[in-house]
Amino acid sequence: MQGQPAEKEPEQKSKTPLDELSSVLDHDMRQVNARILKSMESDVAIIPRLARYLIAAGGKRIRPLLTLACASIYDASMEKVWPLAAAVEFIHTATLLHDDVVDESAERRGQKAANMIFGNKASVLVGDFLFSKSFQLMVECRSVEILRILSDAAAVIAQGEVKQLTTANNIETPLSAYIDVIEAKTAALFAASCQIGPALTEAGEQQEKAMRTYGMQIGIAFQIVDDMLDYAADPEKWGKDIGDDFREGKMTAPVIFALENADEAEKSFWQRTIGNKIVSDGDFETALELINRHNGLEKSRKLAQSQIKQAKDSLLQVPEHPLRKTLDNLADFVLVRAN
Protein backbone atom coordinates (compact mmCIF):
# COMPACT_ATOMS: atom_id res chain seq x y z
CA MET A 1 0.00 0.00 0.00
CA GLN A 2 1.37 3.37 -1.00
CA GLY A 3 1.95 5.93 1.70
CA GLN A 4 0.05 9.16 1.83
CA PRO A 5 1.65 11.96 -0.21
CA ALA A 6 3.61 14.36 1.93
CA GLU A 7 1.74 17.51 2.76
CA LYS A 8 3.05 20.52 0.94
CA GLU A 9 4.49 23.00 3.38
CA PRO A 10 2.92 26.45 3.14
CA GLU A 11 5.06 28.96 1.32
CA GLN A 12 6.76 31.32 3.67
CA LYS A 13 6.21 34.97 2.93
CA SER A 14 9.51 36.61 2.06
CA LYS A 15 10.65 39.45 4.25
CA THR A 16 10.22 42.95 2.91
CA PRO A 17 12.85 45.67 3.56
CA LEU A 18 10.37 47.15 6.03
CA ASP A 19 10.23 43.81 7.85
CA GLU A 20 14.04 43.77 7.90
CA LEU A 21 14.16 47.24 9.43
CA SER A 22 11.58 46.23 12.03
CA SER A 23 13.62 43.13 12.90
CA VAL A 24 17.01 44.85 13.12
CA LEU A 25 15.59 47.80 15.06
CA ASP A 26 13.22 45.76 17.23
CA HIS A 27 14.77 46.81 20.56
CA ASP A 28 14.75 50.48 19.61
CA MET A 29 11.17 50.32 18.31
CA ARG A 30 10.07 48.77 21.60
CA GLN A 31 11.56 51.78 23.37
CA VAL A 32 9.84 54.14 20.93
CA ASN A 33 6.48 52.40 21.40
CA ALA A 34 6.91 52.64 25.17
CA ARG A 35 7.47 56.40 24.82
CA ILE A 36 4.42 56.69 22.57
CA LEU A 37 2.19 54.90 25.09
CA LYS A 38 3.55 56.90 28.03
CA SER A 39 3.12 60.22 26.21
CA MET A 40 -0.52 59.42 25.36
CA GLU A 41 -1.41 59.30 29.05
CA SER A 42 -3.83 61.99 30.21
CA ASP A 43 -6.40 62.58 32.92
CA VAL A 44 -8.81 63.50 30.13
CA ALA A 45 -10.10 60.01 29.30
CA ILE A 46 -11.00 60.63 25.66
CA ILE A 47 -7.40 61.58 24.77
CA PRO A 48 -5.75 58.18 25.38
CA ARG A 49 -8.87 56.37 24.11
CA LEU A 50 -8.90 58.18 20.79
CA ALA A 51 -5.11 58.15 20.36
CA ARG A 52 -4.92 54.42 21.14
CA TYR A 53 -7.73 53.72 18.69
CA LEU A 54 -5.87 55.38 15.82
CA ILE A 55 -2.45 53.97 16.69
CA ALA A 56 -3.90 50.45 17.14
CA ALA A 57 -5.53 50.69 13.69
CA GLY A 58 -2.31 49.56 12.07
CA GLY A 59 0.43 51.05 9.97
CA LYS A 60 4.05 50.01 9.63
CA ARG A 61 5.57 52.89 11.62
CA ILE A 62 7.74 53.65 8.58
CA ARG A 63 8.60 57.18 9.72
CA PRO A 64 9.98 56.27 13.18
CA LEU A 65 11.75 53.28 11.58
CA LEU A 66 13.47 55.64 9.15
CA THR A 67 14.39 57.92 12.05
CA LEU A 68 16.03 55.02 13.90
CA ALA A 69 17.72 53.55 10.82
CA CYS A 70 19.29 56.82 9.70
CA ALA A 71 20.42 57.59 13.24
CA SER A 72 22.02 54.11 13.50
CA ILE A 73 24.01 54.68 10.31
CA TYR A 74 25.63 57.71 11.97
CA ASP A 75 26.09 55.92 15.31
CA ALA A 76 23.86 58.38 17.16
CA SER A 77 22.97 57.91 20.83
CA MET A 78 19.76 55.92 20.49
CA GLU A 79 18.51 57.06 23.90
CA LYS A 80 18.32 60.54 22.38
CA VAL A 81 16.67 59.23 19.22
CA TRP A 82 13.83 57.28 20.90
CA PRO A 83 11.79 60.35 21.91
CA LEU A 84 12.44 61.94 18.51
CA ALA A 85 11.10 58.87 16.69
CA ALA A 86 8.04 59.01 18.95
CA ALA A 87 7.65 62.71 18.15
CA VAL A 88 7.72 61.92 14.43
CA GLU A 89 4.94 59.33 14.87
CA PHE A 90 2.87 61.79 16.91
CA ILE A 91 3.16 64.45 14.19
CA HIS A 92 2.05 61.88 11.64
CA THR A 93 -0.86 60.66 13.80
CA ALA A 94 -2.00 64.22 14.46
CA THR A 95 -2.11 64.95 10.74
CA LEU A 96 -4.19 61.81 10.15
CA LEU A 97 -6.76 63.00 12.67
CA HIS A 98 -6.94 66.43 11.07
CA ASP A 99 -6.97 64.93 7.55
CA ASP A 100 -9.98 62.74 8.25
CA VAL A 101 -11.95 65.72 9.53
CA VAL A 102 -11.04 67.93 6.55
CA ASP A 103 -11.72 65.11 4.06
CA GLU A 104 -14.87 64.01 5.89
CA SER A 105 -13.50 60.47 5.73
CA ALA A 106 -15.64 57.61 6.98
CA GLU A 107 -12.89 54.97 7.05
CA ARG A 108 -9.16 54.62 7.55
CA ARG A 109 -7.27 51.33 7.00
CA GLY A 110 -10.53 49.44 6.74
CA GLN A 111 -11.88 50.71 10.06
CA LYS A 112 -14.15 53.57 10.99
CA ALA A 113 -12.22 56.84 11.01
CA ALA A 114 -11.74 58.26 14.51
CA ASN A 115 -13.94 61.27 13.75
CA MET A 116 -16.82 58.90 12.91
CA ILE A 117 -16.63 57.45 16.43
CA PHE A 118 -15.44 60.31 18.60
CA GLY A 119 -16.67 63.28 16.54
CA ASN A 120 -14.88 66.02 14.61
CA LYS A 121 -14.29 68.32 17.58
CA ALA A 122 -12.58 65.62 19.66
CA SER A 123 -10.50 64.48 16.68
CA VAL A 124 -9.19 67.98 15.98
CA LEU A 125 -8.42 68.70 19.63
CA VAL A 126 -6.71 65.34 20.25
CA GLY A 127 -4.70 66.00 17.10
CA ASP A 128 -3.63 69.29 18.67
CA PHE A 129 -2.74 67.44 21.87
CA LEU A 130 -0.50 65.02 19.93
CA PHE A 131 1.18 67.93 18.14
CA SER A 132 1.94 69.57 21.49
CA LYS A 133 3.23 66.27 22.89
CA SER A 134 5.54 65.92 19.89
CA PHE A 135 7.21 69.21 20.83
CA GLN A 136 7.66 68.06 24.42
CA LEU A 137 9.41 64.96 23.08
CA MET A 138 11.56 66.99 20.67
CA VAL A 139 13.15 69.14 23.34
CA GLU A 140 14.38 66.12 25.32
CA CYS A 141 17.48 65.88 23.11
CA ARG A 142 18.36 69.51 23.95
CA SER A 143 19.26 70.32 20.35
CA VAL A 144 18.03 73.55 18.81
CA GLU A 145 18.90 72.17 15.35
CA ILE A 146 16.69 69.10 15.82
CA LEU A 147 13.88 71.29 17.13
CA ARG A 148 14.25 73.48 14.02
CA ILE A 149 14.14 70.48 11.64
CA LEU A 150 11.01 68.96 13.17
CA SER A 151 9.17 72.22 13.84
CA ASP A 152 9.84 73.31 10.24
CA ALA A 153 8.41 69.99 9.05
CA ALA A 154 5.28 70.48 11.19
CA ALA A 155 4.77 73.97 9.74
CA VAL A 156 5.26 72.72 6.16
CA ILE A 157 2.74 69.90 6.72
CA ALA A 158 0.13 72.42 7.91
CA GLN A 159 0.78 74.55 4.82
CA GLY A 160 0.40 71.43 2.68
CA GLU A 161 -3.04 70.82 4.18
CA VAL A 162 -4.10 74.31 3.13
CA LYS A 163 -2.51 73.90 -0.32
CA GLN A 164 -4.54 70.75 -0.86
CA LEU A 165 -7.74 72.71 -0.28
CA THR A 166 -6.83 74.89 -3.28
CA THR A 167 -6.35 71.87 -5.57
CA ALA A 168 -9.27 69.73 -4.37
CA ASN A 169 -12.08 69.55 -6.93
CA ASN A 170 -10.06 71.62 -9.42
CA ILE A 171 -9.61 69.57 -12.58
CA GLU A 172 -7.18 72.16 -13.97
CA THR A 173 -4.64 71.37 -11.24
CA PRO A 174 -1.22 70.97 -12.91
CA LEU A 175 1.15 68.16 -12.00
CA SER A 176 3.55 70.69 -10.41
CA ALA A 177 0.87 71.81 -7.92
CA TYR A 178 0.13 68.18 -7.05
CA ILE A 179 3.83 67.55 -6.38
CA ASP A 180 4.00 70.69 -4.22
CA VAL A 181 1.14 69.37 -2.08
CA ILE A 182 2.59 65.90 -1.52
CA GLU A 183 6.06 67.33 -0.85
CA ALA A 184 4.53 69.34 1.95
CA LYS A 185 1.88 66.95 3.28
CA THR A 186 3.80 63.68 3.10
CA ALA A 187 7.43 63.98 2.05
CA ALA A 188 8.45 66.76 4.47
CA LEU A 189 8.10 64.43 7.47
CA PHE A 190 9.96 61.62 5.68
CA ALA A 191 12.77 64.09 4.95
CA ALA A 192 12.94 65.34 8.54
CA SER A 193 12.90 61.75 9.88
CA CYS A 194 15.96 60.90 7.80
CA GLN A 195 17.80 64.14 8.56
CA ILE A 196 17.67 63.70 12.35
CA GLY A 197 20.51 61.12 12.43
CA PRO A 198 23.25 63.14 10.71
CA ALA A 199 22.06 66.35 12.38
CA LEU A 200 22.20 64.81 15.86
CA THR A 201 25.75 63.57 15.30
CA GLU A 202 26.90 66.73 13.50
CA ALA A 203 27.92 64.66 10.48
CA GLY A 204 27.98 67.75 8.31
CA GLU A 205 25.83 69.62 5.84
CA GLN A 206 26.53 67.21 2.95
CA GLN A 207 25.38 64.18 4.95
CA GLU A 208 22.29 65.98 6.19
CA LYS A 209 21.44 66.96 2.62
CA ALA A 210 21.96 63.40 1.34
CA MET A 211 19.70 61.84 3.97
CA ARG A 212 17.12 64.60 3.66
CA THR A 213 17.02 64.11 -0.12
CA TYR A 214 16.57 60.37 0.34
CA GLY A 215 13.63 60.93 2.69
CA MET A 216 12.05 63.60 0.53
CA GLN A 217 12.19 61.52 -2.66
CA ILE A 218 10.88 58.28 -1.17
CA GLY A 219 8.18 60.33 0.56
CA ILE A 220 7.03 61.77 -2.78
CA ALA A 221 7.18 58.32 -4.41
CA PHE A 222 5.34 56.75 -1.46
CA GLN A 223 2.44 59.18 -1.87
CA ILE A 224 2.29 58.85 -5.66
CA VAL A 225 2.07 55.07 -5.27
CA ASP A 226 -0.52 55.44 -2.50
CA ASP A 227 -2.60 57.60 -4.85
CA MET A 228 -2.23 54.97 -7.59
CA LEU A 229 -3.55 52.30 -5.23
CA ASP A 230 -6.82 54.21 -4.97
CA TYR A 231 -7.44 53.14 -8.57
CA ALA A 232 -5.60 49.82 -8.63
CA ALA A 233 -5.36 48.36 -5.14
CA ASP A 234 -6.13 44.96 -3.76
CA PRO A 235 -7.75 46.21 -0.51
CA GLU A 236 -6.83 43.09 1.48
CA LYS A 237 -3.21 43.10 0.30
CA TRP A 238 -2.41 46.77 0.88
CA GLY A 239 -4.99 47.76 3.51
CA LYS A 240 -6.28 50.61 1.36
CA ASP A 241 -9.86 51.14 0.26
CA ILE A 242 -10.17 51.83 -3.45
CA GLY A 243 -12.12 54.80 -4.75
CA ASP A 244 -11.85 57.01 -1.65
CA ASP A 245 -9.85 59.75 -3.39
CA PHE A 246 -12.26 59.68 -6.34
CA ARG A 247 -15.31 60.08 -4.11
CA GLU A 248 -13.60 62.89 -2.14
CA GLY A 249 -12.76 64.77 -5.34
CA LYS A 250 -8.99 64.66 -4.89
CA MET A 251 -6.77 65.55 -7.82
CA THR A 252 -4.04 62.92 -7.84
CA ALA A 253 -1.46 61.79 -10.40
CA PRO A 254 -3.60 59.13 -12.18
CA VAL A 255 -6.42 61.66 -12.76
CA ILE A 256 -4.06 64.48 -13.76
CA PHE A 257 -2.45 62.22 -16.38
CA ALA A 258 -5.88 61.05 -17.58
CA LEU A 259 -6.88 64.68 -18.14
CA GLU A 260 -3.75 65.65 -20.11
CA ASN A 261 -5.20 64.49 -23.45
CA ALA A 262 -8.84 64.17 -22.49
CA ASP A 263 -11.54 65.11 -25.00
CA GLU A 264 -14.46 67.37 -24.09
CA ALA A 265 -16.73 64.50 -23.05
CA GLU A 266 -14.03 63.12 -20.74
CA LYS A 267 -13.38 66.56 -19.24
CA SER A 268 -17.11 66.92 -18.59
CA PHE A 269 -17.08 63.58 -16.77
CA TRP A 270 -14.16 64.63 -14.56
CA GLN A 271 -15.74 68.04 -13.89
CA ARG A 272 -18.97 66.41 -12.74
CA THR A 273 -17.35 63.73 -10.57
CA ILE A 274 -14.16 65.37 -9.26
CA GLY A 275 -15.04 69.03 -9.72
CA ASN A 276 -18.67 68.99 -8.59
CA LYS A 277 -18.54 65.73 -6.58
CA ILE A 278 -21.69 64.42 -8.26
CA VAL A 279 -21.00 60.69 -8.40
CA SER A 280 -23.43 58.07 -9.70
CA ASP A 281 -23.35 54.28 -9.85
CA GLY A 282 -20.78 53.12 -12.38
CA ASP A 283 -18.78 56.37 -12.35
CA PHE A 284 -15.82 54.83 -10.59
CA GLU A 285 -15.63 52.11 -13.24
CA THR A 286 -15.71 54.84 -15.91
CA ALA A 287 -12.91 56.65 -14.10
CA LEU A 288 -10.82 53.47 -14.15
CA GLU A 289 -11.49 53.05 -17.86
CA LEU A 290 -10.40 56.63 -18.65
CA ILE A 291 -7.29 56.36 -16.50
CA ASN A 292 -6.31 53.16 -18.26
CA ARG A 293 -7.12 54.62 -21.68
CA HIS A 294 -4.65 57.46 -21.08
CA ASN A 295 -2.04 55.30 -19.27
CA GLY A 296 -2.56 57.26 -16.06
CA LEU A 297 -1.28 54.49 -13.80
CA GLU A 298 1.78 53.72 -15.93
CA LYS A 299 2.70 57.42 -16.15
CA SER A 300 2.25 57.71 -12.37
CA ARG A 301 4.49 54.70 -11.83
CA LYS A 302 7.22 56.25 -14.00
CA LEU A 303 6.93 59.49 -12.04
CA ALA A 304 7.39 57.58 -8.79
CA GLN A 305 10.28 55.65 -10.35
CA SER A 306 12.11 58.90 -11.13
CA GLN A 307 11.81 59.96 -7.46
CA ILE A 308 13.13 56.57 -6.32
CA LYS A 309 16.17 56.91 -8.59
CA GLN A 310 17.00 60.26 -6.97
CA ALA A 311 16.58 58.71 -3.52
CA LYS A 312 18.93 55.83 -4.35
CA ASP A 313 21.49 58.20 -5.90
CA SER A 314 21.58 60.28 -2.71
CA LEU A 315 22.35 57.15 -0.65
CA LEU A 316 25.65 56.78 -2.52
CA GLN A 317 26.94 59.74 -0.46
CA VAL A 318 26.04 58.04 2.84
CA PRO A 319 28.67 56.06 4.83
CA GLU A 320 28.88 52.30 4.26
CA HIS A 321 26.61 50.50 6.72
CA PRO A 322 24.40 47.37 6.57
CA LEU A 323 21.33 49.56 7.00
CA ARG A 324 22.30 51.64 3.97
CA LYS A 325 21.62 48.61 1.78
CA THR A 326 18.30 48.05 3.54
CA LEU A 327 17.33 51.66 2.86
CA ASP A 328 18.28 51.16 -0.79
CA ASN A 329 16.04 48.08 -0.92
CA LEU A 330 13.28 50.00 0.86
CA ALA A 331 13.31 52.57 -1.94
CA ASP A 332 12.74 49.78 -4.47
CA PHE A 333 10.02 48.28 -2.28
CA VAL A 334 8.01 51.51 -2.43
CA LEU A 335 7.60 50.80 -6.15
CA VAL A 336 6.64 47.16 -5.59
CA ARG A 337 3.27 48.38 -4.32
CA ALA A 338 2.72 50.00 -7.73
CA ASN A 339 3.20 46.77 -9.71
Secondary structure, 3 states (H helix, E strand, C coil): CCCCCCCCCCCCCCCCHHHHHHHHCHHHHHHHHHHHHHHCCCCCCHHHHHHHHHHHCCCCCHHHHHHHHHHHHCCCCHHHHHHHHHHHHHHHHHHHHHHHHHCCCCEECCEECHHHHHCHHHHHHHHHHHHHHHHHHHHHHCCHHHHHHHHHHHHHHHHHHHHHHHHCCCCCCCHHHHHHHHHHHHHHHHHHHHHHHHHHCCCCHHHHHHHHHHHHHHHHHHHHHHHHHHHHCCHHHHCCCCCHHHHHCCCCHHHHHHHHCCCHHHHHHHHHHHHCCCCCCCHHHHHHHHHHHCCHHHHHHHHHHHHHHHHHHHHCCCCCCHHHHHHHHHHHHHHHCCC
